[in-house]
Amino acid sequence: MFNKKEIVIDPYGNEHEVLDYTDDYVGSKFGFWLFLFTELMMFGTMFLVFSIYFYQFSDDFLHHSKSLNIFLGGTNTVILLISTYTMGLATLNLKKGELKKASFMTYITIILAIAFLIIKAFEWGAEFSHDIFPDSQTLVSMNDGSNIFFGLYFTMTGLHGFHIILGIILMLSVLYKIKSGSLHPKHYIFMKNTTLYWDFVHLIWVFVFPIFYMIGA
């Protein structure tokens, strides 16, 4: 009785023998959605804080928004849009068994993510060159509205950049798993969760970009 096999059926009607629960498709996906929900609450709180202070210091927020480089911010928006597409293609290729194409598209997505970080580094560098960064003398000498605007700017874009780096690490893990054979058409939940995470990262930027770069345009 202890050797009886346990069979589960996936969403496509295919039967699988349960060897352990580390390969639980539904559980893995549900758990990852819970993780994204906590992320959404964190960023949602920041957007709420931005809205409150924007109401209090509208003139300062509009003024400093004009100082940000909307061209570079827009370029990064396009980069993330394209990277979301390439990551989606990578997932589709993996499901079709086209492992080389899946790896190639994942590499392209990593390159685009690195390009995003490089552009963001140039943006931050420009702010730093004007002595505008947290606790700098120039920023401290400004009024409360200016300090809050740039405080939120560095916090939210910095946190988003951290998520970009985490996404790159996940994609490198995808490449390793494809190469090792642990990711394949019948076991691709890690790839789907990574793609879902990358969609979330892009979605957050879709809101970050307009509230910082476009309100003063």
N, C-alpha and C positions, 0 to 999 in steps of 0.2 A: 504493500500500500504506500510505502514511502518512495517508491520509484515511479509513481504515476506521473506522467507528463502533464504539464499545465499549458494549455493552448490559449492564445489571445488572438483576436481578429482586429486588424488595423482598419483605418477609415475606408480603405479600398476593398475590403472584404477578403484580404489575404490572411491565411492562418500562420501563426508563428509560435514556435515552442519557446516558453519562458525559461531562460537559463538563469537570469538574475534580473533585478529591477533597475540596473543601470542603463538598460536599453528601452526604457518605458517611454514611448513616443508621446502619449497623451500627458503623462506626468511631467515630462521634460518641457513640453510646450506650455502647459499650465503654469509650471513654476517660473518659466521665463516671463510669461505675461505678468505674473505677480511682481517680479523684479522690475519690469518696465513701469508698472503702476506706481511703485515707490519712487522711481526716477521722475515720473510725471508729476507726482506731488511735490517733489523738491523743486523742479523748475517752475511748476505752477505757482508755488509760493513766491519765487523770485519775480515772476511776471506780475503778481499781485502787488508786491512791494514797489516795483517799478511804476505801476499804475497810480499808486497812492502818492508817491513822491512827484510823479509827473504832474499830478493835479496841483500839488503845492508849489512846485518850482518850474512851471511850464516855460517861462522865458529862458531860464538857465539851460534847461534841457534842450530847447529848440536851438539856442545859440551854439552849444557845444556839439550838437548833432551835426551842424554844418561843418565843423572842423574835422570830422571823420572822413576818410577816403571812401566815398561811395562806389568808386570804380573798382577798388580792390575788394570791397565787401561784396559787390555784385558779381565780380569774377569768382569769388569763393562760393557764392550761391550757385552759379552755373556748374562749377566743379563738383559740388555735392550732388546736384541733380544728375549729372552724367554718371557719377560714381554709384548712385543708387540704381541706375539702369544696368551698369556693368555687373554689379553684385547680384542683381536679379537674374541676369543672364547666366552667371556662374552657377546659381542654384538650379536653373532649368537644365543647364548642360549636365550637371551632376545627376539629376533625376533621369536624364536620357542615357546615362552611362558614358557620356563624352568627357572623360576625366581630364584630358589634356586641355580641352576648351574651358572647362571649369577652372582649372588652375590658371590658365592664361587670363581669364576675365578677373579672377581674384587678384592676380598680380597687377593688372591695370587699375583696379580699385585701390590697391595699396599705394600705387604711384600717385593717383589723384588725391588720396588722403594726405600724403606727404606734401604735395603741392599746396594743399589747403593750409597746412601748418607753416610752410615757408612764407606764404603770403601774409598770414596772420603775424608771423614773426617780424616781417617788414613793417606792418602796421604798428605793432607795439614798439618797435625800434624808433619809429618816427615820433611817437608820443614820448618815449624816454629821452630822445634827443632834445625835446622841448621841456625837459624836466617835469614831465607830467606822468607820475606813477604814484601808487599808494604811499602816503607819508612824505612825499617830496616837498621841498620848501615852497615851490611854486604852487602846488596844489593846496597845501595847507594855508597859504596866504589868500586863497580864493574864498568865496562865500559858501554857505552851506549847500546851496543847490548845485554848484559846480563840483564840490567834493562828493556829493551823493551820486551825481551822474557818472563821474569817472570811477567811483568806487563800484557801482553796479556794472559799469562797462567792463572793467578788468575782472571782476568776480565772475560774471556770466560768460564772457568770451573765454576766460581762462578755464572755467569749469567745462565749457563745451570743448575746448581744445584737449583737455584731459580725456574726455570721452572719445575724441578722435583717436588719440594714442591708444586707448583701450581697444578701440575697434581695429586698429592695425594689428595689435597683438592677437586678437581673435582671428583675424584673417590669416596671419602667419600660422596659427594653430590649424586652421582649415587646410592650408597647403601641406603642412606636415602630416595631417591625418589622411589626406588624399594620397600622398606619397607612400604612407605606411599601409594603406589598404583598409583602414578603419572607417573611412568615409566612402560610401558607394551607393548606387541607386536604391538599395534596400535598407540602408541605414544612413540617413542624411539629416537627422534632426539637429545635429550641431550646426550644420550648414544653414538650415532654415532659421535657427535662432540667431545666428550671426547676422544673417541678412535682415531679419526683423530688427535687431539692435541697430544696424546701420540705417535702416529706414527711420528709426526713432531719432537718431543723431541728426539726420538730415531735416526731419520735421521740426526739431527744436531750433535749428538755424533759420528755418523759414520764418519763425517768429522773432528770433533775436535780431536778424538783419533789419527788418523794417522799423522796429522800435528804437534802434540806436542810429541807424544810418539814414532813414527816410523821413523821420518826423520833422526834420529841419530843412528838407530839400525844397 
